[in-house]
């Protein structure tokens, strides 16, 4: 007759010990290896395999370690936990250590029965991490079963990588390029959104009627919307018609998705307002319909909003959990290494005589064309207007872009009406702050208004083609000088261009001009989003392969990389080669580099402009200087309303056509015809800035107090360990395992290690996470104190795969006394030390808990683990137990004298023989720990009585004693009442 095993009990099968999981049945056991992860879960059939009850074996007195053995073993054990018993089920199993401030949205989410949040943290703070934490937690708790992420197609692969690598969520891409393959694998009548539980979906793809209806019918119970501001339209009809129509389609889709009151919805955007109050209200209405009409001028209204809305700037979280946040001390303080203020400089250049003559002739042609078209009708006038803007922007970009534009037909030339001409021409020629249609926007626009460019345009094109190279292209010559300076100072710059021909031209012209140790690559819209990421990784890999720290990377890119793609690991400077016509676009470009994870404290930004081309100087003076002044005054960036930017650039072009480039010395801004327009623009912009300033205080995050975050951070660190513990463990363990460690002690906490001399098992594990070449060639592996790392580096956090590999080896070798080679940790130890005056014994105990977690979808049974240090003074039969702090303090005790080998064996043998006398206290401690865990679960979910009803935490007996360590006083043993030495 087969035995029945309860969840949480230990069994022996297949040559190892396993924990029985709640999903087990009498005829089939679902098992997780002791100390293993969910990836190692296996099913065993007792009728066909040998399964026996198991007890964790006591340590052997013959296998003694040194004074560091207890600390190394404890940390190795805690790093290995993937099923923590605390209220955050997911934190032990993810491959990223969240910052304390990133737990705020998670705490907000866990207090809601149906999670509805608008997360509007600033660019670079980590909205993707915050959303991933919530998604992983809801899935781990059974509160959600399926997930869909709606995002721009250019960001889909990045989302897929983030979810897979950091959160273990393997999502399928649903894009125009993948849907045919996915649909071929469906059964009759099956939806791909049912077949694939986790999907990442292009917001453009899902707009089609067929796909939209299928998605709404089979929508997952958890939806994340990235760049949510692009999915709502303002009620203001002044917004661009094309943009408004696109946003309206997305808004209707999300309105239907959000209509299901039981669906979890996370909306992510760094710009919830964008200067339009109605769009902001529509966004709030997606979160909860009643939020759209809240009176946000009242404390009650703002308090209601605070339950669902979090918006923080870098300054709010740079230093967190400090006394300034209302805490008693700075013991849990966390400083996030965002770069400091950007170093910015405007660098002018002057046209060569030949280029100046070409531009003058182009302006003259443009003026003639606009004047002639104005006499032909409104449609012709608008077509001519957009063709002229395309011509002028390409002309000041590069000779290559100019030649291409002069030979290409204008997109607006196909328009049948003036309105249609604006719809077709504006996206190509303007730089909208809200324009999420960056795909295809870097193609050089056309200036010709028929298939066959006129003789005048072809002649201009031929002249432009003759100006390539630094001899006649002063802008290129100036760029080469700036890049040489940046490279010489150790920077890795990105050069942003407006058009594909310009980027390709620069990559060709710069090749070999910046030194043989500089690698150059170009990324434009000619590549797919995935190919762009691969090109960047390839550039980084080529630079790293040389193994020379003097090698530099230079990336030439169009604005296809200015939104969403994270570039901070590989680049630390930005050069704006083409001046955008909206400062917000520059913010987007710089935000790819200036964000969390950037190793440099100061990112360099160079803005190039032509001081004599008649355009750049005025755009810089009106738009950029005002933008910078607002940022300086408020400490934040305020998006420039599209209408504001367009009003300025239209005025500049009109002036240029009327007065020519030579007239640029006169003051455009003193002309009566334009003064009224500029006054209105100034008022609109100041109004937007004031609204942003007010919203910072009005909508400040107050739903979760820092004290509440501090309490949970302390609990997590107590259970899983903190950064200092992980760093100390990695340093000691790698040294003991014969790695060549270099610790510069420069205050950063970083160090490097070469692992060629370590045991083969560890080398294989590290090669799987860091790359074979790095390990096989015995290169230096950087271990960084920041969780934000580049490929080939390891983060000094417990969830990093490389740290996990070291911990796994240390733990496995400690448990197996027959392991060949160095064994840093042991299960026993005897230390003679002046840190104690009475013989004191430290126990490393592993507890297992059977958790019953209620959720909306029913109860979920879970087996979780926790590791604790317990210490007592005297003999086991009359033990006097120490508190937790005193027990942990013993890990810092160091030997003050040698311990005789036989005396050590006698001491440890007595301690091991006395373990049965300690069973009662270990059980009592486990019961107390279960009560603490129960209270913690209830505290985190305190606002949701329905979810905590039925919660249970039951300790599984007996606890496992993994380590026993005896600390012997250096002086003769003394006797104290109640404890025997």
Secondary structure, DSSP 4 states (H G I P E B T S, - for coil): ------TT-EEEETTEEEEEPTT-BTTBEEEEETT--GGG-EEE-TTTS--EE--PPPPPTT-EE-TTHHHHHHHHHHHH-SSBSSS-SSTTTSSS---GGGHHHHHHHHT-SS-EEEE-PPTTS-HHHHHHHHHHHHHHHTS-S-EEEEE-GGGHHHHHHHHHHHH---PEEE-TTTHHHHHHTPPTT--HHHH-SEEEEETTGGGSHHHHHHHHHT--SEEEETTGGGG---S-TTS-HHHHHHHHHHHHHHHHHHTSTTSEEEEE-S-S-TT-HHHHHHHHHHH-GGGGG--TTSHHHHHHHHTTEE---HHHHSEESSGGGT-S-STT-EE-----S-EEEEEEE---HHHHHHHHHHHHHHHHHHHHHHTT-HHHHHHHHHHHHHHHHHHHH-HHHHHHHHHSB-GGGG-SSHHHHHHHHHHHH---SS----TTTTSPPP-BSSSS--HHHHHHHHHHHTT-STTT-HHHHHHHHHHHHHHHTT--EEEEESSHHHHHHHHHHHTTTS-TTEEEEEE-TTS-HHHHHHHHHHHHHHHHHT--TT-EEEEEEEGGGSSS---TTT--EEEESS--SSHHHHHHHHHTTSSTT-SSSS-EEEEEEETTSSSHHHHIIIIIHHHHHHHHHHSS--PPPHHHHHHHHHHHHHHHHHHTGGGGGS-GGG-HHHHHHHHHHHHHHHHHHHHHHHHHHHT---SS-HHHHHHHHHHHHHHH--HHHHHHHHHHHHHHTT-EEE---SSS--EEEE-TTS-HHHHHHHHHHH-HHHHHTTPPEEEESSS---TT-EESSTT-HHHHHHHHHHHHHHH-TT--S-----SEEEEEETT-SS-EEEEEEEEEEEEEE--TT--EEEEEEEEEEEEEES-GGG-EEPPHHHHHHGGG---SB---HHHHHHHHHHHHHTGGGGHHHHHHHHHHHHHHHHHHHHHHTTT-HHHHTT-EEEEEEEEEEEEEEEEEESSPP--BTTB--
